[in-house]
Amino acid sequence: MTVEQLISELQTLPPNLLVLVDGYEGGFCDIDSLKTMKVELNFHSEDYYGPHEETDKATVPAVKIIRTNNLDQQVILNKSHNT
């Protein structure tokens, strides 16, 4: 999926919907940030890895959506409840 395709898909949704990503072992996490990077396509053949990898030979521009971790999320929740 490209950024253009993602934007097109998102534009069909209500703008106030929460956007989440999969949690580490289950559940869902908020998005923390985006990282631009270069990847090598079809680097991994094992089914327990995603197929693409950031390597020294990578040439394909990509963006990675980074999730918040549970500890960061707990700190945010604690601060909002204590104010």
N, C-alpha and C positions, 0 to 999 in steps of 0.2 A: 504494500500500500504506500502510496506517495502522500506527501503533505497535501497536495491538491485534492486527492481522493478523500483523505481524512476530513479536510475542511468541507468538502461537498457533502459527505455523510453527516457531519455534525450540524450543518445548516438545516437539515431536515428535522432536527430535534428541538424541543423547547429550550430556550437559552438558559433557563434556570436549573436544568438538570445537573446533578452532581456527577462529575467524571471520576471514576475509580479505576484502579488496576488490581490485579490479583495480589493477595498477600503472599508471604513467604511459604507457608504451609497450608493456608486456607484463609477464608475471609477475604476482605477487600481493604485496600489502602488508598489514601488520598495521593494525589500527584505532588511530588516535591519540586521537581524541576525537569528541564529538558537538557540533553547533552548531544551536541553535534559531534559526529565521529566518522571514520571511514571503516568499512567492513569488507571482509573477504566472503563472498557468497559461497554457499554449499561447502563450507570448510569441514563441518562435522558430519559424520555418517551415523553415529550412535544416536539411538532414539531418545536418550535421556538428556541430550544437549539440544539447544536450538541449532539450526543448521548453519547460521552465519557467525563470524567471529571477528573481533577487532585484532588485526595482526600487523606486523611490519610491512607485509605485502598488500595490505588492504587498499583498494582504490575506489570503492563504491561509497559515495556520501550517504549518510543516514542520520536519523535523529532517534535518540533513545529517550523514552519516557521513564523517569526515575520515580519510584514510589517513596513515600515517607516510611521510616521504620517505626516500629511500635513504641520505642523509647522516646523518639522525638514527638510522636503523636500524644503520648501520655503527658509529657512536659507541657505541651500546648493546652491540653485539657485541664491540667492542674492549675496553670496560670489563669485560665479563663474562669475557673470556679473560685479562685482566691481573690479576685478583684471585685 
